[in-house]
Amino acid sequence: MTVLYKNMLKNSKKLFVDAKKVIPSGVNSPVRYFEPYPFFTKKANGSHIWDADNKKYIDFCNGYGALLLGHRRKEIISSVTKQLSKGTLYCTPTEPEIELSKLIIGNFPSIDKVRLVNTGGEATMTAIRLARGFTKKKKIIKFEGCYHGAHDSVLVKAGSGSAHNGISVSDGGLDEVSKNTLVVQYNNVEDLQKTIQKHKDVAGVIVEPILANMGLILPEKNFLSDLRKITKENNIPLIFDEVVTGFRVAPGGAQEYFGIKPDITTMAKALSNGFTISAVGGKKEIMDLLSPGGNVYQASTFAGNPISVSAAIASIKTINKIKNKLYSKLERYNLLFSTALDDMATDMKIPHQINFTASMLQIFFTNKPVTNYETSKNANAKKFKKLFQSLLKKGVFIAPSQFEVVFLSDAHTENDLNKTLDAYHYALKSVKN
């Protein structure tokens, strides 16, 4: 790895040294850092990105799942370019906001009304506030390893960069806030039932229907349906955090994929294929609590900005147009990819587990099935780090953390997959040694 950086990433090193002088730790999000320093990206197109030293990578980080359609998708760039000629921010309502809201509602039958916001964290924060406003209760139940953004209510035993950096509860977080967050084990219905029985003031349950911020952890059979049943029986709003899964696993997200209707839904990432926008939607009686019509306050200068709205409209329309081919292609590619990867690791006698579904996968270096936070944390992260570094050397970029996911996009080709599998073969050899 040292040789790689010394010979190939000279410009990135210079930029990182400069960045650390003006940006905390040199990065604007913890998940972007890896040792000894991250490469700096200069441009991207389709399934590839290029760093500041002109090294080309096949991109499977994929904007952490946002780029379902690949970099610089023509329909989206065209729509945004057209809007740029009209202006960037008005801070007044626009007709395209109505069109986008109708498109979201048309894809998600559980949603009667939707409010546009900016980030996944903003969406989950609003969803939790809505649940509390609706029930007049305080406590929120979340699951170990689920990541719902970097705000106090949910930054407790969270996944993503929080897990990667070993931060169970963030410094600066308020105990009086986090004490109202109850954490239960993912895929453990009994734990959930006991927690609800013990606490009578539960305002809502929030969950990633597919846990994609602790590596990739899939819901066990009946887990989501039992979750829906239990929350209904106890009159507790169920929040599906579909920031990752919305549009990625199906046009209607994981709730379409599994046939479950939550009360509140959040989405971001693939909603706009890389532009900054998110949304929170749900039942009319809940959503109408938002101000100014209701007393649950939420506001944002950039919410519904015309640039991001135009990108989201183009993204959803493109997805809906090609959905019959898009999702079957990605599932086929993922099956080929995951099966080949499993065969390679098995032939090399490397202890491993591969979790995959739809267009997402991850390998864990462990003998035990990975079904929750604890089993994911027990996988060999040092081996994963070595895998990541070796893949980078061979021109394949995946998220640098064990607790993230490999994402496929519509831009990936069979040739990309073949080259990537060759790179994984090389990387697995380095892990074995």
Order of alpha helices (4+ residues) and beta strands (2+ residues): alpha-alpha-beta-beta-beta-alpha-alpha-beta-alpha-beta-alpha-alpha-beta-alpha-beta-alpha-beta-alpha-beta-beta-alpha-alpha-beta-beta-alpha-alpha-beta-beta-alpha
